Amino acid sequence: MSGNGLHIWWILSRGTGIAAILLAGLSVTSGLLAGRGRLIKLGRFGEMKPLHEALSIATIVAIVAHGLLLLWDPWLNPGLAGIAIPFQLSYRPFWTGVGIISGYGMVLLGLSYYARKWIGPARWRTAHRFTALFWILGIFHTFGAGTDAGELWLQIPVALVSLPALVLLGMRLGQRPGGPAARVKAPGTG
């Protein structure tokens, strides 16, 4: 990075990217806890919905800031196409492309909550479940494109917010019709 202070844009983008992946993990966890298929009894889940919404909005803001701040990075110099079109950026194009796709998915699915009456509640719930996939792509982006991927100070917080979400997601998938839990037959049913 240059010594003239212009690297501040890269630092700000890096910071908002880290904030985005941490907030996204917390949002996925709170969303799974607030979901209809309550897996764990930890009190009043209805109170998780406002937290989930706040975390989702904060995640969206961090994702947008992460991309936009790169526009002023003189070293990366991505241009609008570099931050908006997957796989166009010359810096680690595959992993930055994965990040752009992840960002679009997270932002669109997060904002779709406010359009669910037009989408239809059942269709919205089905689409919203894909948020976890885009979050996982965001984790891949973080460790594939992130310059701090090998640092414990990044790995530990990402693991701390990701592991609960992954466990809850696994439990939720296990409860799905046709999932492993549904295939276990009751004794004597053949």
ABEGO torsion letter per residue (X at the ends): XBAAGAAAAAAAAAAAAAAAAAAAAAAAAAAAAABABBABBAEBAAAAAAAAAAAAAAAAAAAAAAAAAAAABAAAGAEAAAAABBGABABGAAAAAAAAAAAAAAAAAAAAAAAAAAAEAAAAAAAAAAAAAAAAAAAAAAAAABAAAABAAAAAAAAAAAAAAAAAAAAAAAABBGBAAAABBBBGAX
